[in-house]
Amino acid sequence: MADHVVYVLECADGSLYTGYTTDLERRVAEHDAGEGAKYTRGRTPVELRHRETFDSKSAAMSREYEIKQLSRTAKERLVGLE
């Protein structure tokens, strides 16, 4: 069962935020309410731009790290903003 999710949000200032969760709907709502990560608190509203599901936490965390290492251009390509 794929219940580990890596996601990319676009913040109100146009920046991109990558995170991991097991409950995507709840986590996006937390970010949008200013209760998510410190990075997104002052950058609401946020919009979900990309998600990938995984069967294990370790696979999801590895992918989250990979996405965070991408350049801005590569992230835009990944989420379809280009």
N, C-alpha and C positions, 0 to 999 in steps of 0.2 A: 504494500500500500504506500503510495507516494504522498507522504504527509509532511515532508520537509520542503520548504519553499524559499528560494532566493528571489528577491524582487528588486526592481529599480523604480524609484519615484522621481518625478520631476517636481521640484519645489517652485514656489511662486516667483523666486528670483531667477529661475531658469537653470539652476544647478541640479545635478543628479545625485541621488542618494541610493546606495545599495545596502540591503539588509537581508537578514535571515529570520524566519519564523516558522511556527507550526500551525498558525492560524492567521492566514493572510488578511481576511476581512477585518478581524479585530485589530491587527497591527496597523493597517492603513488608517483605520478610524482613530487609533491612538495618535499616530503622526499628525493627522488632520486636526485633531483637537489640541495639538500642542503638548501632548503627553508622551510622545514617542522619544526618539533619540534627541540628545541635546542639539545636534546639528539641525534637525528639522523644526525645532520649537519656534524659532523666529522666522521661518520660511514657509509658513502655511498660506494658503491651502496647498496640499500636495496632490499629485495625480499619479496613479499607478500606470507605468509605461511598459513594464516587462515583468514576466514571472517565469520561473523554471522550477519544476518539481523533481524531487529525488526520493529514493527509497531509504536513504540513510542520512543521518545528520552529518557524518564525516564527508560524504560526497557533496552535500549542500554547502558545507563550510568551505570546502576546497574551491568550489565554483564561485562562492562569494568572494573569496580572496582573489581568484583570477579576474573577476570583473572589476574589482577595486584597483587592480594593477593596470587596467586598460587606460589608454589615453582618452581624453574627452571626445575626440573624433570617433574613436573605436566604440565608445559607449553610445554615442549618438547613432552610429550605424546599427548597433545591437538593438536599440530600443525603437528604431525607425524614425528618428527625428531628423535624419539627414535628407 
